[in-house]
Amino acid sequence: MHPLIPDDCVFHSSADDTVLQGCQFREIAAGKSRKRQNKMSMTDIIYSFGTSYPGDLSMHNYHVFLQELEKQETGRIMDLATIGILQDRECGVPRYNKFRQLLHTPPVTTFEEVMGELMTATQFRRKNCAAYTTVA
């Protein structure tokens, strides 16, 4: 569900859909939501979330805020994307090609097969070290 959370939130009036205010998601996360909630009606807030376009389940859409999540108690910065991957590995979730094998589908050998488009694979290789460019 994390990819469905937008980085920027825009609140609209439920009466005429005019923009009331905008903010980044980090400004309304955790204990900060009351501050915004007191500035507009709950009807407008619910209307805004109900009519806003959610994120998209695609590449490059993981919420920036959750990659730099500040833990309120300690002030420590966490990357939930990394934590999610580590938790999956600790729980024994198989790697991509192993999962394909369990579904009786052939393994992939290149990122182009996984990504489906050359530009995305090229971007991935440019941004990541060589250790991450093998699929298995």
Backbone hydrogen bonds, N-H to C=O, Kabsch-Sander energy under -0.5 kcal/mol:
donor,donor_aa,acceptor,acceptor_aa,energy
4,L,1,M,-1.9
5,I,2,H,-1.9
9,C,23,C,-3.6
11,F,21,Q,-3.4
13,S,18,T,-2.7
17,D,13,S,-2.1
20,L,11,F,-3.4
21,Q,11,F,-1.2
23,C,9,C,-2.6
25,F,7,D,-3.0
27,E,24,Q,-1.7
28,I,25,F,-1.9
29,A,25,F,-0.8
32,K,29,A,-2.0
33,S,30,A,-1.0
36,R,32,K,-0.8
37,Q,33,S,-2.7
38,N,34,R,-2.1
39,K,36,R,-1.8
40,M,37,Q,-0.9
45,I,41,S,-2.0
46,I,42,M,-2.7
47,Y,43,T,-2.4
48,S,44,D,-2.4
49,F,45,I,-2.3
50,G,46,I,-2.4
51,T,47,Y,-1.6
52,S,48,S,-1.0
55,G,4,L,-1.5
58,S,56,D,-1.9
61,N,58,S,-0.7
66,L,63,H,-0.5
67,Q,63,H,-0.8
67,Q,64,V,-1.0
68,E,64,V,-0.8
68,E,65,F,-0.8
69,L,66,L,-0.5
69,L,78,M,-1.8
71,K,69,L,-0.6
71,K,76,R,-3.1
75,G,71,K,-3.2
78,M,69,L,-2.9
80,L,66,L,-2.7
80,L,78,M,-0.6
83,I,79,D,-2.2
84,G,80,L,-2.4
85,I,81,A,-1.7
86,L,82,T,-2.5
87,Q,83,I,-2.6
88,D,84,G,-2.1
89,R,85,I,-2.2
90,E,86,L,-2.4
91,C,87,Q,-1.9
92,G,89,R,-1.2
93,V,88,D,-2.7
99,F,95,R,-2.5
100,R,96,Y,-2.2
101,Q,97,N,-2.4
102,L,98,K,-2.2
103,L,99,F,-1.2
104,H,101,Q,-1.7
105,T,100,R,-2.6
114,V,110,T,-1.0
115,M,111,F,-3.9
116,G,112,E,-2.1
121,A,117,E,-1.5
122,T,118,L,-2.5
123,Q,119,M,-2.6
124,F,120,T,-2.4
125,R,121,A,-2.5
126,R,122,T,-2.1
127,K,123,Q,-2.1
128,N,124,F,-1.9
132,Y,129,C,-1.7
133,T,130,A,-1.6
